[in-house]
Amino acid sequence: MLEFGGHRPPLQKMIIRDAVEADLPIIIRIYNATVPTRMVTAELEPATVEARLPWFREHSPEQYPFWVAESDGRVIGWLDFKRFLPRSAYRGTAEISVYVDENFRRRGVGQRLLQHAIARAPSLGITALVGLVFGHNERSLKLFERLGFERWAFLPGVAQLDGVQRDLVMVGLHCGKRSSSSLSSNDSAGKIEREENEYKPELIE
């Protein structure tokens, strides 16, 4: 899921680095701020650091990374990769989620995290990225589509948010080398990857 919002001037200074356990409290604070909006997450109650620690430890920089965006020493957003489905044939597909601090929304943070994920995916052995977005979160859907994602699935009324049935959209993007039949529909993804290769944020291991 992607944090939502309009557009404001982008940040001039931002780095993307691997998350560490010390980041988890701010990661959870950013996540919990989206719960009452009913726009981003299907969780209905705030999460706790203790409950989310096993989830955090499932990530690894080499396979399913967890990154934070940082500006002036402050974590302002995050992106994580997770296994799409457990069957072996799906090991090249990863689900991604992006969340941005409410004070830094609409400044390009989510977009830059997504661009970085697209560029890094092939080196992680990932051939396809998918995201799950509520159908009423149009701004997030438009951002994904601007970066080359397509709508791969539509699940009507599968979420119940305060008594309201909400649709779920699966967006997807093929990464890296693909068959010639799939290249034409993903030209924009290649453009994003080239642009990301030109933009090289500092990565703190």
C-alpha positions in Angstrom: 0.0 0.0 0.0 1.1 3.5 -0.7 0.7 6.6 1.3 -1.7 9.1 -0.4 -1.6 12.8 -0.9 -1.4 15.6 -3.5 1.8 17.4 -4.6 4.2 19.8 -2.8 7.8 20.8 -3.6 10.1 17.8 -3.5 12.8 17.4 -0.8 16.2 18.5 -1.8 18.1 16.3 0.6 17.0 12.7 1.2 18.9 9.4 1.6 17.6 5.8 1.3 19.2 3.2 3.5 18.5 -0.2 5.1 16.3 0.0 8.1 17.6 -1.2 11.5 15.7 -2.3 14.5 16.3 1.1 16.2 14.1 2.6 13.4 11.1 0.4 14.3 9.4 2.8 16.7 9.2 5.6 14.0 8.3 3.1 11.3 5.3 2.0 13.4 4.4 5.6 14.2 4.3 6.4 10.5 2.2 3.3 9.9 -0.2 4.0 12.7 -0.9 7.5 11.5 -2.6 6.0 8.4 -4.9 3.6 10.3 -7.7 6.1 11.1 -7.7 7.5 7.6 -9.1 4.1 6.2 -7.3 4.9 3.0 -4.1 2.9 3.1 -4.0 -0.1 5.4 -6.6 -2.8 6.2 -5.6 -2.8 9.8 -8.4 -1.3 12.0 -6.3 -0.8 15.2 -2.8 0.7 15.7 0.1 -1.7 15.7 2.7 -2.0 18.4 6.5 -2.3 18.1 6.5 -5.6 20.0 3.9 -7.2 17.7 5.7 -6.0 14.6 9.2 -7.1 15.5 8.9 -10.6 14.0 7.6 -9.0 10.8 10.5 -6.7 10.7 13.0 -9.5 11.2 11.6 -11.4 8.2 13.4 -8.9 5.9 17.0 -9.0 4.7 19.0 -6.6 2.6 19.9 -9.3 0.1 16.4 -10.7 -0.7 13.4 -8.8 0.9 14.9 -5.4 1.9 13.3 -2.9 4.3 14.4 0.7 3.5 13.8 4.0 5.2 14.0 7.4 3.7 15.9 9.9 5.9 16.2 13.7 5.8 18.4 15.6 8.1 18.7 12.6 10.4 15.0 12.0 10.6 13.2 8.9 9.2 10.3 10.3 7.0 9.1 7.2 5.1 9.7 3.6 4.4 9.4 0.9 1.9 9.5 -2.9 2.4 9.5 -5.9 0.1 7.7 -9.1 1.2 7.1 -12.5 -0.3 4.1 -12.5 -2.6 3.0 -16.1 -2.2 4.9 -19.1 -0.6 5.0 -21.4 -3.6 8.4 -21.7 -5.2 7.2 -20.6 -8.7 6.4 -17.1 -7.2 9.8 -16.5 -5.7 10.7 -13.9 -8.3 7.6 -11.8 -7.4 7.6 -9.4 -4.4 4.9 -7.3 -2.8 5.9 -3.8 -1.9 4.4 -1.3 0.6 5.3 2.4 1.0 4.4 4.7 3.9 5.3 8.4 4.4 5.4 10.6 7.5 2.3 12.8 7.5 4.5 15.9 7.7 6.4 15.0 4.5 3.6 13.8 2.3 3.2 15.2 -1.3 7.0 15.9 -1.5 8.1 13.0 -3.7 9.2 10.7 -0.9 7.0 7.8 -1.9 7.9 8.3 -5.6 11.6 8.2 -4.9 11.3 5.1 -2.8 9.3 3.4 -5.5 11.8 4.4 -8.2 14.6 3.0 -6.1 12.7 -0.3 -5.7 12.2 -0.6 -9.4 15.9 0.0 -10.1 17.1 -2.4 -7.5 14.6 -5.2 -8.1 16.6 -7.1 -10.8 19.8 -7.2 -8.6 17.6 -8.8 -5.8 16.4 -11.5 -8.2 12.9 -9.9 -8.4 11.3 -10.1 -11.8 7.9 -8.6 -10.8 6.6 -6.1 -8.2 3.1 -6.0 -7.0 1.2 -3.5 -4.8 -2.2 -3.8 -3.1 -4.1 -0.5 -3.1 -7.6 0.4 -2.1 -9.8 1.3 -5.0 -10.8 4.6 -3.4 -7.1 5.6 -3.0 -6.9 7.2 -6.5 -3.8 9.3 -5.8 -1.8 6.2 -5.0 -3.1 4.3 -8.0 -2.1 7.2 -10.2 1.4 7.4 -8.8 1.9 3.7 -9.4 0.6 4.0 -12.9 2.9 7.0 -13.6 5.9 4.8 -12.7 4.8 2.1 -15.2 2.6 -0.2 -13.0 -0.5 -1.6 -14.5 -3.8 -2.7 -12.9 -3.5 -6.5 -12.8 -6.5 -7.5 -10.7 -9.6 -6.0 -9.2 -11.3 -7.4 -6.1 -14.6 -5.8 -5.5 -15.9 -5.2 -1.9 -13.3 -7.5 -0.2 -12.5 -5.0 2.6 -14.9 -3.9 5.3 -13.9 -0.4 6.7 -16.3 0.9 9.3 -19.2 -0.9 7.7 -18.3 0.3 4.1 -17.3 -2.3 1.5 -14.1 -1.2 -0.2 -12.5 -2.6 -3.4 -8.9 -3.7 -3.7 -6.7 -3.2 -6.7 -3.5 -5.2 -7.5 -1.0 -3.2 -9.5 2.0 -4.8 -11.0 5.2 -4.2 -12.9 7.6 -6.6 -14.7 11.3 -5.7 -13.8 14.6 -6.3 -15.6 14.9 -8.5 -18.7 11.5 -9.7 -20.1 10.3 -11.4 -23.2 9.9 -9.2 -26.3 6.1 -9.5 -26.0 6.1 -7.8 -22.6 8.5 -5.0 -23.3 6.2 -2.7 -25.2 3.8 -2.4 -22.2 6.6 -1.6 -19.8 8.6 1.1 -21.7 7.9 3.6 -19.0 9.3 1.2 -16.4 12.6 1.1 -18.4 12.6 4.9 -18.5 12.2 5.0 -14.7 15.0 2.5 -14.2 17.4 4.6 -16.4 16.4 7.8 -14.5 17.0 6.0 -11.2 20.4 4.9 -12.3 21.3 8.5 -12.9 20.0 9.5 -9.4 22.1 7.7 -6.9 21.0 8.3 -3.3 23.4 7.6 -0.5 22.9 4.1 0.9 23.9 3.5 4.5 24.4 -0.2 5.2 
